[in-house]
């Protein structure tokens, strides 16, 4: 809730006229509590995971040749009912775990200093903080993910997420309830280290979930804007990790590729890409012709 009754009072406080964005923010948030504003995250999560995957669901249902050439595992096809079941499982997790966690975690948001007042952050400040959030989340998620691929972590927790050997958009947050809680830590660390405005926090939560949907889409589209992001992994990179499954000791990073490169956990993937390249050049298999099928990872000595 803003400590101003009028726009004039706000302008006097910050020493200049409000921008259009600040005026809109004032009109919307002036009489709303900080807790109410924070709880918008719950609504955003429901909307993002309900609406953003819909174009990908349509593409999966149509299965036209125009789009099939971008499907990473073209031999795998899920029905609408199977995809909807995944969506229902994810929504159940949101209602029973994520939503309540959001409701009770507000004190931590106040403690780290997420603000709701004026002035609003500049575009440069927002971009800089979001970059920090993505880097911190990616690094910490990498090590947690490696732990979850240990014998105990995989059998007790992470195997649920790997039920989809060919990922689909709805499966991005499909996981054991404990994994959902554990992976909330990397997402929170960035804002805790470099706290910003509530709008920046909203954008962080939204963009991170949209990125996860793209990574689990099962399609490697050439026009996706993330192709211009340095060291970005993308759908093809993470799809390999799902395909190899339990035995995978490759491609642990959630967003970028530098951690896997530095710590040597991308060798299986790089070997796999070399094999596919040779197959395509020689046109020896069906996988080479459709450009998407995987070779047998059990024959890859570097996937471990």
VMD Tcl script that draws the C-alpha trace (Angstrom):
set ca {
  {0.00 0.00 0.00}
  {1.42 3.35 -1.03}
  {1.75 6.06 1.65}
  {0.15 8.67 -0.62}
  {-3.46 9.74 -1.06}
  {-2.99 11.53 -4.36}
  {-0.72 11.50 -7.38}
  {0.36 15.02 -6.45}
  {1.64 13.79 -3.08}
  {3.56 11.00 -4.80}
  {5.08 13.44 -7.29}
  {6.15 15.74 -4.46}
  {7.75 12.81 -2.64}
  {9.88 11.65 -5.59}
  {10.61 15.21 -6.76}
  {9.20 14.96 -10.28}
  {6.06 14.12 -12.21}
  {5.11 10.47 -12.36}
  {5.73 8.59 -15.57}
  {2.83 6.90 -17.34}
  {3.89 3.56 -15.84}
  {4.14 5.05 -12.36}
  {0.70 6.66 -12.72}
  {-0.79 3.31 -13.70}
  {0.97 1.65 -10.77}
  {-0.31 4.31 -8.37}
  {-3.89 3.95 -9.59}
  {-3.75 0.19 -9.24}
  {-1.76 -0.34 -6.06}
  {-2.29 2.76 -3.90}
  {-5.02 1.19 -1.76}
  {-3.95 -2.44 -2.02}
  {-1.90 -4.11 0.69}
  {1.58 -5.41 -0.07}
  {0.36 -8.90 0.83}
  {-2.42 -8.67 -1.74}
  {0.06 -7.56 -4.39}
  {2.43 -10.39 -3.53}
  {-0.36 -12.95 -3.86}
  {-0.76 -11.97 -7.49}
  {1.98 -14.55 -8.10}
  {-0.53 -17.33 -7.48}
  {-2.83 -15.95 -10.17}
  {0.09 -15.49 -12.57}
  {1.21 -19.09 -12.11}
  {-2.26 -20.47 -12.79}
  {-2.69 -18.28 -15.86}
  {0.78 -18.98 -17.27}
  {0.54 -22.76 -16.95}
  {-3.03 -22.75 -18.26}
  {-2.62 -20.43 -21.26}
  {1.01 -20.36 -22.43}
  {1.13 -24.11 -23.30}
  {-2.07 -24.01 -25.39}
  {-0.38 -23.21 -28.76}
  {2.03 -26.09 -28.16}
  {-0.88 -28.39 -27.32}
  {-2.52 -27.40 -30.61}
  {0.69 -28.10 -32.51}
  {0.96 -31.49 -30.83}
  {-2.62 -32.35 -31.75}
  {-2.30 -31.28 -35.38}
  {1.07 -33.02 -35.96}
  {1.49 -31.45 -39.38}
  {4.66 -32.01 -41.39}
  {5.33 -28.30 -41.15}
  {5.76 -28.55 -37.38}
  {6.84 -32.18 -37.07}
  {10.24 -31.37 -38.52}
  {10.89 -29.35 -35.36}
  {9.71 -32.05 -32.95}
  {12.69 -33.42 -31.06}
  {11.28 -36.92 -30.54}
  {8.88 -37.26 -33.48}
  {8.04 -40.90 -32.80}
  {6.41 -39.93 -29.49}
  {2.85 -38.67 -29.57}
  {0.50 -37.96 -26.65}
  {-3.27 -37.73 -26.88}
  {-5.23 -34.72 -25.68}
  {-6.49 -36.71 -22.70}
  {-2.93 -37.63 -21.70}
  {-1.82 -34.01 -21.87}
  {-4.89 -32.89 -19.95}
  {-4.14 -35.45 -17.26}
  {-0.68 -33.93 -16.86}
  {-2.27 -30.48 -16.60}
  {-4.66 -31.69 -13.89}
  {-1.80 -33.24 -11.92}
  {0.14 -29.96 -12.11}
  {-2.89 -27.89 -11.07}
  {-3.46 -30.20 -8.13}
  {0.14 -29.60 -7.06}
  {-0.37 -25.85 -7.38}
  {-3.51 -25.92 -5.27}
  {-2.16 -28.22 -2.55}
  {1.50 -27.13 -2.39}
  {2.50 -24.05 -4.40}
  {-0.50 -21.88 -3.56}
  {-0.36 -22.42 0.21}
  {3.42 -21.93 0.15}
  {2.94 -18.58 -1.58}
  {0.37 -17.53 1.00}
  {2.60 -18.23 4.00}
  {5.91 -17.06 2.52}
  {5.06 -13.36 2.47}
  {7.07 -12.54 5.65}
  {10.23 -13.70 3.86}
  {9.47 -11.31 0.99}
  {9.17 -8.42 3.44}
  {12.32 -9.52 5.23}
  {14.51 -9.45 2.12}
  {13.19 -6.04 1.10}
  {10.97 -6.48 -1.95}
  {9.34 -3.06 -2.26}
  {6.04 -1.93 -3.77}
  {6.41 1.84 -3.62}
  {7.50 4.62 -5.96}
  {9.56 5.36 -7.94}
  {9.40 2.34 -10.22}
  {12.70 0.76 -11.26}
  {14.19 1.73 -14.60}
  {14.22 -0.74 -17.48}
  {17.98 -1.10 -17.04}
  {17.55 -1.94 -13.35}
  {14.89 -4.53 -14.13}
  {17.00 -6.20 -16.84}
  {20.11 -6.23 -14.62}
  {18.25 -7.80 -11.68}
  {16.51 -10.37 -13.87}
  {19.88 -11.35 -15.32}
  {21.24 -11.87 -11.80}
  {18.17 -13.92 -10.84}
  {18.53 -16.19 -13.87}
  {22.25 -16.72 -13.26}
  {21.82 -17.52 -9.56}
  {18.86 -19.81 -10.16}
  {20.69 -21.67 -12.91}
  {23.82 -22.27 -10.84}
  {22.06 -23.44 -7.67}
  {19.52 -25.48 -9.62}
  {22.40 -27.24 -11.39}
  {23.81 -28.65 -8.13}
  {20.41 -29.56 -6.70}
  {19.58 -31.32 -9.96}
  {22.83 -33.29 -9.79}
  {21.98 -34.35 -6.25}
  {18.53 -35.47 -7.38}
  {20.17 -37.77 -9.92}
  {21.94 -39.67 -7.19}
  {20.48 -43.06 -6.34}
  {18.42 -41.89 -3.34}
  {17.36 -38.55 -4.82}
  {16.21 -40.09 -8.05}
  {14.37 -43.08 -6.63}
  {12.64 -41.13 -3.86}
  {11.96 -37.79 -5.54}
  {13.17 -36.95 -9.04}
  {11.89 -40.03 -10.90}
  {8.39 -38.45 -10.92}
  {9.56 -35.62 -13.15}
  {11.23 -38.12 -15.49}
  {8.00 -40.02 -16.08}
  {7.89 -37.97 -19.25}
  {10.87 -39.26 -21.24}
  {9.65 -37.03 -24.06}
  {8.77 -33.77 -22.28}
  {5.58 -31.85 -23.00}
  {4.81 -28.24 -22.12}
  {2.52 -29.10 -19.20}
  {5.22 -31.31 -17.66}
  {7.56 -28.41 -16.81}
  {6.39 -28.28 -13.15}
  {5.29 -31.93 -13.05}
  {7.29 -33.30 -10.11}
  {7.23 -34.79 -6.63}
  {5.87 -32.30 -4.09}
  {9.21 -32.29 -2.26}
  {11.07 -31.44 -5.46}
  {8.70 -28.52 -6.02}
  {9.58 -27.20 -2.57}
  {13.33 -27.81 -2.94}
  {13.54 -26.10 -6.33}
  {11.76 -23.09 -4.89}
  {15.03 -22.29 -3.09}
  {17.02 -21.39 -6.25}
  {14.12 -19.26 -7.47}
  {14.06 -17.31 -4.21}
  {17.82 -16.84 -3.85}
  {18.17 -14.24 -6.59}
  {15.56 -11.83 -5.19}
  {17.00 -12.43 -1.71}
  {20.51 -11.44 -2.82}
  {19.46 -8.54 -5.05}
  {15.97 -7.47 -3.90}
  {14.02 -5.20 -6.19}
  {10.52 -4.00 -6.87}
  {7.43 -6.21 -6.75}
  {7.01 -5.71 -10.50}
  {10.50 -7.13 -11.07}
  {9.59 -10.05 -8.82}
  {6.41 -10.67 -10.81}
  {8.38 -10.61 -14.05}
  {10.97 -13.01 -12.64}
  {8.38 -15.58 -11.62}
  {6.52 -15.26 -14.92}
  {9.59 -15.40 -17.18}
  {11.11 -18.33 -15.30}
  {7.95 -20.37 -15.72}
  {7.58 -19.45 -19.39}
  {11.20 -20.48 -19.94}
  {10.51 -23.83 -18.24}
  {7.50 -24.40 -20.50}
  {9.62 -23.73 -23.58}
  {12.40 -26.01 -22.34}
  {9.90 -28.85 -21.87}
  {7.95 -28.14 -25.06}
  {9.41 -31.03 -27.04}
  {9.93 -28.74 -30.03}
  {13.07 -26.96 -31.16}
  {11.69 -24.04 -33.17}
  {14.25 -21.93 -35.07}
  {12.34 -18.69 -34.49}
  {12.29 -18.73 -30.69}
  {13.79 -15.48 -29.29}
  {15.82 -17.38 -26.70}
  {18.16 -18.52 -29.48}
  {19.74 -15.08 -29.19}
  {20.48 -15.50 -25.47}
  {24.16 -16.41 -24.91}
  {24.76 -19.92 -23.51}
  {21.03 -20.69 -23.47}
  {20.25 -24.42 -23.45}
  {16.71 -24.65 -24.76}
  {14.34 -27.48 -25.55}
  {16.77 -29.71 -27.46}
  {19.36 -29.45 -24.70}
  {16.98 -30.42 -21.90}
  {15.05 -32.95 -23.97}
  {18.20 -35.06 -24.21}
  {18.40 -35.14 -20.42}
  {14.83 -36.46 -20.21}
  {15.35 -39.01 -22.94}
  {18.36 -40.57 -21.26}
  {16.43 -40.57 -17.98}
  {17.67 -42.18 -14.79}
  {21.13 -42.99 -16.14}
  {21.63 -39.41 -17.32}
  {24.65 -37.63 -15.93}
  {24.42 -34.91 -18.54}
  {22.68 -31.55 -19.07}
  {21.73 -30.75 -15.47}
  {21.50 -26.99 -15.92}
  {17.98 -25.59 -16.04}
  {18.62 -22.58 -18.29}
  {22.18 -22.06 -19.53}
  {24.91 -24.44 -20.66}
  {28.02 -23.05 -19.00}
  {27.78 -25.11 -15.78}
  {27.56 -28.37 -17.69}
  {30.50 -27.30 -19.82}
  {32.65 -26.19 -16.88}
  {31.97 -29.31 -14.80}
  {32.07 -31.73 -17.72}
  {28.47 -32.88 -17.58}
  {27.63 -32.15 -21.20}
  {29.87 -34.83 -22.74}
  {27.02 -37.24 -23.42}
  {25.02 -34.55 -25.17}
  {27.93 -33.36 -27.30}
  {28.71 -36.96 -28.27}
  {25.05 -37.45 -29.15}
  {25.05 -34.38 -31.40}
  {28.17 -35.65 -33.21}
  {26.46 -39.00 -33.83}
  {23.34 -37.31 -35.20}
  {25.43 -35.08 -37.43}
  {27.20 -38.08 -38.94}
  {23.88 -39.86 -39.45}
  {22.40 -36.85 -41.20}
  {25.42 -36.42 -43.42}
  {25.37 -40.07 -44.44}
  {21.55 -40.41 -44.56}
  {21.95 -43.87 -43.03}
  {18.92 -44.03 -40.72}
  {15.37 -42.80 -40.40}
  {16.59 -40.63 -37.57}
  {18.84 -38.83 -40.01}
  {15.96 -38.26 -42.41}
  {13.51 -36.82 -39.88}
  {16.22 -34.90 -38.06}
  {14.83 -35.61 -34.63}
  {15.10 -39.19 -33.38}
  {17.65 -40.14 -30.78}
  {20.24 -42.86 -30.92}
  {20.32 -45.46 -28.14}
  {21.91 -43.74 -25.12}
  {22.85 -47.07 -23.55}
  {25.45 -47.38 -26.31}
  {26.95 -44.01 -25.42}
  {29.92 -44.46 -23.10}
  {29.97 -40.73 -22.39}
  {26.38 -40.41 -21.17}
  {27.41 -41.48 -17.72}
}
mol new
graphics top color blue
foreach p $ca { graphics top sphere $p radius 0.5 }
foreach p [lrange $ca 0 end-1] q [lrange $ca 1 end] { graphics top cylinder $p $q radius 0.2 }
display resetview
